[in-house]
Amino acid sequence: MSKTKGGGSTRNGRDSTAKRLGVKVFDGGVVNPGTIIVRQRGTRFHPGINVGKGGDDTLFALADGKVKFGFRKGRKLVDVVSPTEG
């Protein structure tokens, strides 16, 4: 019979790489078409005027302008307004 317990190996010791999610261009930032505004999982922010949504829920600019964050119908919305409007 063994006097000492068998030394097992640990099953921890690894970590996933960060996904670099979050807001990339903040309120008032100037964007061109195709510029990524928000990287997200799920729709924490919804696309508004001149903003498109990718397959991974990334929000991106569809036109030149300034980024505006706001609320509409209880949702967080992201708009891109032309510099003359905003």
Secondary structure as UniProt FT lines:
FT   STRAND          22..23
FT   TURN            27..28
FT   STRAND          30..31
FT   TURN            33..34
FT   STRAND          36..39
FT   STRAND          46..47
FT   TURN            49..50
FT   STRAND          51..53
FT   TURN            55..56
FT   STRAND          59..61
FT   STRAND          65..72
FT   TURN            73..74
FT   STRAND          75..81
FT   TURN            83..85
//
